[in-house]
Amino acid sequence: MAKKKKDTMEFRFYEVPQGESALVLYGESWVRTYGHEDFRLHFHNLMEIGICRYGKGTMHLNEDIVEYKDNTITIIPENYPHVTVSEGEENNFWEFIFFDLRSIVTELFPNQIVYQNEILKAINKEPVFTNVEEEPHITQLINDIIKEAKDNEPFHQDIVLLHLKELVYTL
């Protein structure tokens, strides 16, 4: 009798570049078919915000499966199992922002450890699955963060940090 193959989950470690507040992944290298070569749940050490510029498929969020399409926004807590799977062999285009939520909350509320933990617990409770139309303010913040990372102008790090703080207040 053959052994049943065990499901495996992958840990992906991301680092925010030195001097930055977020790791921002954007551009043509993120136009691809997602989840077909390696359909395996993964989780990572940073909060992930994703925006689907175009495409469709399913997002597996731990035990739940939801359909995504153009303009879907996902906010996935650190250490939360998930995987994105494109429909068919069509290319999809996602852009991502990874950041350390705890460091942002700590900076927003210094010396308020109980309050920090309450905020982290509330935000990390479950992933957010929404879209551009439902969340225009969050969409604008995501787009502004990605634009700042692309433009790489002087003081862009400060502007990204301000947008991340506003995002935390919005969540």
C-alpha positions, -999 to 999 in steps of 0.1 A, spaced: 0 0 0 15 34 -10 19 60 16 -3 91 14 18 121 4 17 146 33 7 182 25 36 205 31 35 242 39 64 265 30 78 293 51 90 323 31 113 347 49 112 383 37 134 411 48 126 448 46 156 465 30 178 485 53 165 520 57 131 512 43 98 505 60 85 480 34 95 455 8 76 465 -23 74 440 -52 61 456 -84 65 456 -121 66 432 -150 84 404 -130 51 399 -112 31 392 -144 29 354 -143 8 324 -138 4 318 -100 2 285 -82 4 260 -110 40 248 -107 40 246 -69 5 245 -55 14 247 -18 2 268 10 29 292 23 32 318 50 57 345 58 71 366 86 57 399 74 22 412 67 14 410 30 -8 434 10 -15 424 -25 -34 441 -53 -44 422 -85 -40 446 -114 -54 420 -138 -63 384 -138 -85 359 -121 -83 328 -101 -86 315 -65 -70 325 -33 -66 298 -7 -67 313 27 -59 285 51 -91 264 48 -111 289 28 -111 294 -10 -122 327 -25 -123 339 -61 -103 369 -71 -103 391 -102 -91 424 -115 -87 450 -86 -89 425 -58 -70 435 -26 -57 411 -1 -43 419 33 -28 387 48 -14 387 84 21 373 90 22 335 95 -12 330 78 -12 301 53 -23 310 18 -16 305 -19 -27 323 -51 -38 302 -80 -44 317 -114 -73 304 -135 -60 283 -163 -26 292 -178 -35 330 -181 -9 354 -167 -20 375 -138 -5 407 -125 -1 412 -88 19 438 -69 28 434 -32 38 453 -1 54 434 28 60 451 61 65 445 98 32 454 114 45 452 149 72 478 143 47 502 128 22 497 157 51 501 182 61 533 166 26 546 165 19 538 202 52 538 221 51 527 257 15 513 253 22 476 252 -13 465 261 -28 487 235 -2 476 209 -11 440 215 -49 447 212 -43 464 179 -21 436 166 -46 410 177 -74 428 159 -56 434 127 -40 399 126 -73 381 134 -80 371 98 -71 381 63 -90 409 45 -103 402 11 -118 432 -7 -115 452 -38 -107 486 -52 -143 498 -55 -151 489 -18 -119 504 -4 -109 535 -24 -88 550 5 -68 517 11 -64 515 -27 -49 550 -28 -25 542 0 -14 510 -17 -9 528 -50 10 557 -33 33 532 -15 41 514 -48 46 547 -66 71 559 -40 90 527 -42 91 529 -80 101 565 -81 128 562 -54 130 599 -49 147 615 -19 127 610 13 106 583 -3 113 561 28 96 587 50 66 590 28 62 552 26 63 551 64 36 578 67 14 558 43 20 526 62 10 543 95 -22 557 78 -29 522 65 -26 507 100 -51 533 113 -74 524 84 -74 487 90 
